């Protein structure tokens, strides 16, 4: 069968490994605020110089 010292070593390694996993595993914090979405780009209105129809302008 398995020697008593070997069982002790295996149990200790499992305990240490489980403790390290518990300490290093990322925890999900439900108290965090959700990220703020980026504001939409400004839209402007202008008239088309060719036909005079209203057009939306986005960006610069």
N, C-alpha and C positions, 0 to 999 in steps of 0.2 A: 504494500500500500504506500501511501504518500507519507513521508517523514513529517513529524510534528513541526519542525523548524520551517520546512517549506510551506506548510499551511499558514503559519504565522506570518511569513514574509509576504505571501500572496494576499492575505487579509489586510496587512498594513499597506501594501501598495494600492489595493482597491480603495481603502479609506482615504489615503492621501490623494489619489487621483480623483475621487468623488468630491473631496473638499476643494481641490484646485478647480475642478469644473464648476462647482457651485459659486466660487468666488469670481471666476473670470467670465462666466456665461453672462451675456448682456441681458439686463432686466428691462422689461417693458414698463415704462412709467406712464400710467394713465392720466396723471395730473398735468402732463405737458400740454401747452396750447398748440393748436394746429398751426402750421405755417401760414403766413399771410400771403394771399395770392398777389401777383404783380398787378399793378393798375393797368387798365387798358390804354393803349396809345390814344393820344388826343386826335379827334377827328374834326376836321373843319369843313366848311361848305364854301364852294366858290362856283362861279359861272364859267362854263366852257367858253373860251374866247372865240371858238369857231361857230358854235351853234347857239350858245346862250343857255343850254340846258344846265340844271343844277347838278353838281358833281361833288362827291365826298373826297376829301383829301386826308390821307393818313400818313404819318411819318413827317419827315422834315420837308 
